Amino acid sequence: MAGFFIALSTPIAFAETTPGAQENADAEVVDLPGYVAQASSLYTDQVNALKTPTPIINVPQSLTITDSEEIALRGFDQIGDIVAYTPGVNMSQGEGHRDTIVFRGVRSTADFFVDGVRDDVQYYRPLYNVEQVEILRGPNALLFGRGGPGGVLNRVMKKGQIGEDFNAYTLRLDTFGAYDAQWDSNFSINEDSAFRLNAHYEHLENHRDFYEGERFGVTPTFKYKFSEATTLDITYEFMEHDRFIDRGIPTGADGEPVEDFDDIVFGDPDKNDSTLDAHVFRALLQHRFSDILKGNLTASYGTYEKFYGNFYASGYDEIGSPDQVTLDGYIDETERDNFILSGNLIGEFETGDIGHTVIFGAEFIDTSSDQYRFNPDFDPGAGTQDKETFSISGRATPGSGFNAGGLDAGPFTDLQDDTSTELEVYSFYLQDEIQLLEQLQLVLGLRFDSFDIDVDGQAKSGGTLSDISGSQKDEEITPRLGIIYKPRENISIYASYSETFLPQSGEQFANLGDEGLDPDEYRNLEAGVKWDFTERLSFTAAVFEIEQDVVKSDGESGGLTEESTIEGFEAQLSGRITDQWFISAGYSYLDGEDSNGFKPREIPKHMFSIWNRYQLTEKLGIGLGAIYQDESYISNIDPDNVPDVRAELPSFVRVDAAAYYQLTENMRLQVNIENLLDELYFPSAHSTHQATVGAPLNATFSISGRF
């Protein structure tokens, strides 16, 4: 197997970066490195999400950056593709309708950001309009606020380039029948303004019955230079998504997914569906007040309409009733409006012999949300019945759905909850990167958050609908401390401590949760080393520990705090070994235990990935890599109901490959092959009987060019 983990590769002559971006970098009017996307060299050296001009080697935490060039060469078209090759993180299933990442053992559906601004609606995020994706591990509340206990993911959007005119395209088709087209045009209107348009259309198909869908997106953006010190970026993003929901297959008596069911979809082709319509407006104003003081102000408004309905396997007894499965389901709709206003002042100055990079920021979030959920009534007239048993052998007729036995999967008449939510968040934060000595830097910061939520509505408990209206206000202060020692300019040794919190209303705040209880709290300790072997090759390694205090109701005031700990190790190597050979490799070790002595769900003890790209000739390049993920439990354990066998995903190895041919100076042909050895594997799950079936051997053919 070792031969599959060591392959060769390098950058291709043509890359999916903005033409002339490097030449234009020095001419950018407002130089706020680390916050403004300027050129590809910036993305490999600084982190957009950090808001201050901080090189990666000086950041006291683990992070990974994947830029648009690498996204194109690897054939990535979703967040999960990037996560699979990133140490310390793995994907959860997300019920088949949303991105869900497990950051260092902590699952999240809301710790997503765009240009440092919260993007917490549940959906699958596209990559066509992205300049780079940044994954920061460890709690990040100081800069990002609530949540982020294990990490955050930030997407940096493509923006207009003044003084540039270009058109770029990508056309792709895979062996399942899916296809997509992407377009990227930039027009320099005059010496002070530019317009850029990114658009994509994607037809979805895969290896599972009934799976299909469409995604369409368009992102026009306008840049205007008011003066030598001030610029404005205005962006509008429209998304329209429609896809089949597949929640996988059940586990058997041994606790693992039943391989004989790998071709069965436990759902209904007419009712398993998810749609999204979204309109998002963003404006970024940047101004240089002086040589030592810069500022930026971001305004974002988004309106989202999200619907998903689904049936899925909720119970299966392989020994007692091997030909029967229990199905459950629901429909859920959310309408949400988000308004976010965020501003930062960034100062770089010295007090005596001590240097400072100070950021003072404030953020206001106003969110309104309406949501409801209905369960199905499988047998109208016989009383509400939200679960039903179906014959597995009755699923033999292709195209008829799992409910081939004749029972009607609906209608959805059993109301579970119907709520309206109003949320206001005020935040203030201050951080100072202090250069004590030439080789020693200290990072100190504090953030204050006021989280005020009002809920109006009703929800079912014990079979009866009851009013759950109420409000709660939480005020939290979260600190950050880091120390960086650099024995040499290209080596840093660091240690850091940070905290974050999550209110009882949870990530999506559809209700109050356990009203009156304190937020859950998370503390992170991390120590690591970063070593730039050369300008083109870097290595990082870190050890960490996350302590979680999860507050649950015990029927008494104050609740019950359940403690758990996750600890681990990460290492990654990325860059060019030679002019012809590029490598990206990562390894992570994760272990954890809750207060009852049980290991949490979705924590593979060992994960490893490697990708190599080698330039064989001036025109021909190849790539080869692999992913290994250790076994992991599918669900958490109720200490009062411990099963004899705990459901888990088995370990797997997936081998991927690629080939590139530079047809002309401005046109590249490419093939990306996934699961080269055609292994059956199960990469993620949502619950005990919902394990995702990984795709078999498949290939994506693409042509990319510019003019």
Secondary structure in CASP SS format (residue, H / E / C, confidence):
PFRMAT SS
TARGET T0000
AUTHOR 0000-0000-0000
METHOD secondary structure of the structure
MODEL  1
M C 1.00
A H 1.00
G H 1.00
F H 1.00
F H 1.00
I C 1.00
A C 1.00
L C 1.00
S E 1.00
T C 1.00
P C 1.00
I C 1.00
A C 1.00
F C 1.00
A C 1.00
E C 1.00
T C 1.00
T C 1.00
P C 1.00
G C 1.00
A H 1.00
Q H 1.00
E H 1.00
N H 1.00
A H 1.00
D C 1.00
A C 1.00
E C 1.00
V C 1.00
V C 1.00
D C 1.00
L C 1.00
P C 1.00
G C 1.00
Y C 1.00
V C 1.00
A C 1.00
Q C 1.00
A C 1.00
S H 1.00
S H 1.00
L H 1.00
Y H 1.00
T C 1.00
D C 1.00
Q E 1.00
V C 1.00
N H 1.00
A H 1.00
L H 1.00
K C 1.00
T C 1.00
P C 1.00
T C 1.00
P E 1.00
I H 1.00
I H 1.00
N H 1.00
V C 1.00
P C 1.00
Q C 1.00
S C 1.00
L E 1.00
T E 1.00
I E 1.00
T E 1.00
D E 1.00
S H 1.00
E H 1.00
E H 1.00
I H 1.00
A H 1.00
L H 1.00
R H 1.00
G C 1.00
F C 1.00
D C 1.00
Q C 1.00
I H 1.00
G H 1.00
D H 1.00
I H 1.00
V H 1.00
A H 1.00
Y C 1.00
T C 1.00
P C 1.00
G C 1.00
V E 1.00
N E 1.00
M E 1.00
S C 1.00
Q C 1.00
G H 1.00
E H 1.00
G H 1.00
H C 1.00
R C 1.00
D C 1.00
T C 1.00
I E 1.00
V E 1.00
F E 1.00
R C 1.00
G C 1.00
V E 1.00
R E 1.00
S E 1.00
T C 1.00
A C 1.00
D C 1.00
F E 1.00
F E 1.00
V E 1.00
D C 1.00
G C 1.00
V E 1.00
R E 1.00
D C 1.00
D C 1.00
V C 1.00
Q C 1.00
Y C 1.00
Y C 1.00
R C 1.00
P C 1.00
L C 1.00
Y C 1.00
N C 1.00
V E 1.00
E E 1.00
Q E 1.00
V E 1.00
E E 1.00
I E 1.00
L E 1.00
R E 1.00
G C 1.00
P C 1.00
N C 1.00
A H 1.00
L H 1.00
L H 1.00
F H 1.00
G C 1.00
R C 1.00
G C 1.00
G C 1.00
P C 1.00
G C 1.00
G E 1.00
V E 1.00
L E 1.00
N E 1.00
R E 1.00
V E 1.00
M E 1.00
K C 1.00
K C 1.00
G C 1.00
Q C 1.00
I C 1.00
G C 1.00
E C 1.00
D C 1.00
F E 1.00
N E 1.00
A E 1.00
Y E 1.00
T E 1.00
L E 1.00
R E 1.00
L E 1.00
D E 1.00
T C 1.00
F C 1.00
G C 1.00
A C 1.00
Y E 1.00
D E 1.00
A E 1.00
Q E 1.00
W E 1.00
D E 1.00
S E 1.00
N E 1.00
F E 1.00
S E 1.00
I E 1.00
N E 1.00
E C 1.00
D C 1.00
S E 1.00
A E 1.00
F E 1.00
R E 1.00
L E 1.00
N E 1.00
A E 1.00
H E 1.00
Y E 1.00
E E 1.00
H E 1.00
L E 1.00
E C 1.00
N C 1.00
H C 1.00
R C 1.00
D C 1.00
F C 1.00
Y C 1.00
E C 1.00
G E 1.00
E E 1.00
R E 1.00
F E 1.00
G E 1.00
V E 1.00
T E 1.00
P E 1.00
T E 1.00
F E 1.00
K E 1.00
Y E 1.00
K E 1.00
F E 1.00
S E 1.00
E C 1.00
A C 1.00
T E 1.00
T E 1.00
L E 1.00
D E 1.00
I E 1.00
T E 1.00
Y E 1.00
E E 1.00
F E 1.00
M E 1.00
E E 1.00
H E 1.00
D E 1.00
R E 1.00
F E 1.00
I C 1.00
D C 1.00
R C 1.00
G C 1.00
I E 1.00
P C 1.00
T E 1.00
G C 1.00
A C 1.00
D C 1.00
G C 1.00
E C 1.00
P E 1.00
V C 1.00
E H 1.00
D H 1.00
F H 1.00
D C 1.00
D C 1.00
I C 1.00
V C 1.00
F C 1.00
G C 1.00
D C 1.00
P C 1.00
D C 1.00
K C 1.00
N C 1.00
D E 1.00
S E 1.00
T E 1.00
L E 1.00
D E 1.00
A E 1.00
H E 1.00
V E 1.00
F E 1.00
R E 1.00
A E 1.00
L E 1.00
L E 1.00
Q E 1.00
H E 1.00
R E 1.00
F C 1.00
S C 1.00
D C 1.00
I C 1.00
L E 1.00
K E 1.00
G E 1.00
N E 1.00
L E 1.00
T E 1.00
A E 1.00
S E 1.00
Y E 1.00
G E 1.00
T E 1.00
Y E 1.00
E E 1.00
K E 1.00
F E 1.00
Y E 1.00
G E 1.00
N E 1.00
F E 1.00
Y E 1.00
A E 1.00
S E 1.00
G E 1.00
Y E 1.00
D C 1.00
E C 1.00
I C 1.00
G C 1.00
S C 1.00
P C 1.00
D C 1.00
Q E 1.00
V E 1.00
T E 1.00
L E 1.00
D E 1.00
G E 1.00
Y E 1.00
I E 1.00
D E 1.00
E E 1.00
T E 1.00
E E 1.00
R E 1.00
D E 1.00
N E 1.00
F E 1.00
I E 1.00
L E 1.00
S E 1.00
G E 1.00
N E 1.00
L E 1.00
I E 1.00
G E 1.00
E E 1.00
F E 1.00
E E 1.00
T E 1.00
G C 1.00
D C 1.00
I E 1.00
G E 1.00
H E 1.00
T E 1.00
V E 1.00
I E 1.00
F E 1.00
G E 1.00
A E 1.00
E E 1.00
F E 1.00
I E 1.00
D E 1.00
T E 1.00
S E 1.00
S E 1.00
D E 1.00
Q E 1.00
Y E 1.00
R E 1.00
F E 1.00
N E 1.00
P E 1.00
D C 1.00
F C 1.00
D C 1.00
P C 1.00
G C 1.00
A C 1.00
G C 1.00
T C 1.00
Q C 1.00
D C 1.00
K E 1.00
E E 1.00
T E 1.00
F E 1.00
S E 1.00
I C 1.00
S H 1.00
G H 1.00
R H 1.00
A H 1.00
T C 1.00
P C 1.00
G C 1.00
S C 1.00
G C 1.00
F C 1.00
N C 1.00
A C 1.00
G C 1.00
G C 1.00
L C 1.00
D C 1.00
A C 1.00
G C 1.00
P C 1.00
F E 1.00
T E 1.00
D E 1.00
L E 1.00
Q E 1.00
D E 1.00
D E 1.00
T E 1.00
S E 1.00
T E 1.00
E E 1.00
L E 1.00
E E 1.00
V E 1.00
Y E 1.00
S E 1.00
F E 1.00
Y E 1.00
L E 1.00
Q E 1.00
D E 1.00
E E 1.00
I E 1.00
Q E 1.00
L E 1.00
L E 1.00
E C 1.00
Q C 1.00
L E 1.00
Q E 1.00
L E 1.00
V E 1.00
L E 1.00
G E 1.00
L E 1.00
R E 1.00
F E 1.00
D E 1.00
S E 1.00
F E 1.00
D E 1.00
I E 1.00
D E 1.00
V E 1.00
D E 1.00
G E 1.00
Q E 1.00
A E 1.00
K E 1.00
S E 1.00
G C 1.00
G C 1.00
T E 1.00
L E 1.00
S E 1.00
D E 1.00
I C 1.00
S C 1.00
G E 1.00
S E 1.00
Q E 1.00
K E 1.00
D E 1.00
E E 1.00
E E 1.00
I E 1.00
T E 1.00
P E 1.00
R E 1.00
L E 1.00
G E 1.00
I E 1.00
I E 1.00
Y E 1.00
K E 1.00
P E 1.00
R E 1.00
E C 1.00
N C 1.00
I E 1.00
S E 1.00
I E 1.00
Y E 1.00
A E 1.00
S E 1.00
Y E 1.00
S E 1.00
E E 1.00
T E 1.00
F E 1.00
L E 1.00
P C 1.00
Q C 1.00
S C 1.00
G C 1.00
E C 1.00
Q C 1.00
F C 1.00
A C 1.00
N C 1.00
L C 1.00
G C 1.00
D C 1.00
E C 1.00
G C 1.00
L C 1.00
D C 1.00
P C 1.00
D E 1.00
E E 1.00
Y E 1.00
R E 1.00
N E 1.00
L E 1.00
E E 1.00
A E 1.00
G E 1.00
V E 1.00
K E 1.00
W E 1.00
D E 1.00
F E 1.00
T E 1.00
E C 1.00
R C 1.00
L E 1.00
S E 1.00
F E 1.00
T E 1.00
A E 1.00
A E 1.00
V E 1.00
F E 1.00
E E 1.00
I E 1.00
E E 1.00
Q E 1.00
D E 1.00
V E 1.00
V E 1.00
K E 1.00
S C 1.00
D C 1.00
G C 1.00
E C 1.00
S C 1.00
G C 1.00
G C 1.00
L E 1.00
T E 1.00
E E 1.00
E E 1.00
S E 1.00
T E 1.00
I E 1.00
E E 1.00
G E 1.00
F E 1.00
E E 1.00
A E 1.00
Q E 1.00
L E 1.00
S E 1.00
G E 1.00
R E 1.00
I C 1.00
T C 1.00
D C 1.00
Q C 1.00
W E 1.00
F E 1.00
I E 1.00
S E 1.00
A E 1.00
G E 1.00
Y E 1.00
S E 1.00
Y E 1.00
L E 1.00
D E 1.00
G E 1.00
E E 1.00
D E 1.00
S C 1.00
N C 1.00
G C 1.00
F C 1.00
K C 1.00
P C 1.00
R C 1.00
E C 1.00
I C 1.00
P C 1.00
K C 1.00
H E 1.00
M E 1.00
F E 1.00
S E 1.00
I E 1.00
W E 1.00
N E 1.00
R E 1.00
Y E 1.00
Q E 1.00
L C 1.00
T C 1.00
E C 1.00
K C 1.00
L E 1.00
G E 1.00
I E 1.00
G E 1.00
L E 1.00
G E 1.00
A E 1.00
I E 1.00
Y E 1.00
Q E 1.00
D C 1.00
E C 1.00
S E 1.00
Y E 1.00
I C 1.00
S C 1.00
N C 1.00
I C 1.00
D C 1.00
P C 1.00
D C 1.00
N C 1.00
V C 1.00
P C 1.00
D C 1.00
V C 1.00
R C 1.00
A C 1.00
E E 1.00
L E 1.00
P C 1.00
S C 1.00
F E 1.00
V E 1.00
R E 1.00
V E 1.00
D E 1.00
A E 1.00
A E 1.00
A E 1.00
Y E 1.00
Y E 1.00
Q E 1.00
L E 1.00
T E 1.00
E C 1.00
N C 1.00
M E 1.00
R E 1.00
L E 1.00
Q E 1.00
V E 1.00
N E 1.00
I E 1.00
E E 1.00
N C 1.00
L C 1.00
L C 1.00
D C 1.00
E C 1.00
L C 1.00
Y C 1.00
F C 1.00
P C 1.00
S C 1.00
A E 1.00
H E 1.00
S E 1.00
T C 1.00
H C 1.00
Q E 1.00
A E 1.00
T C 1.00
V C 1.00
G C 1.00
A C 1.00
P C 1.00
L C 1.00
N E 1.00
A E 1.00
T E 1.00
F E 1.00
S E 1.00
I E 1.00
S E 1.00
G E 1.00
R E 1.00
F C 1.00
END
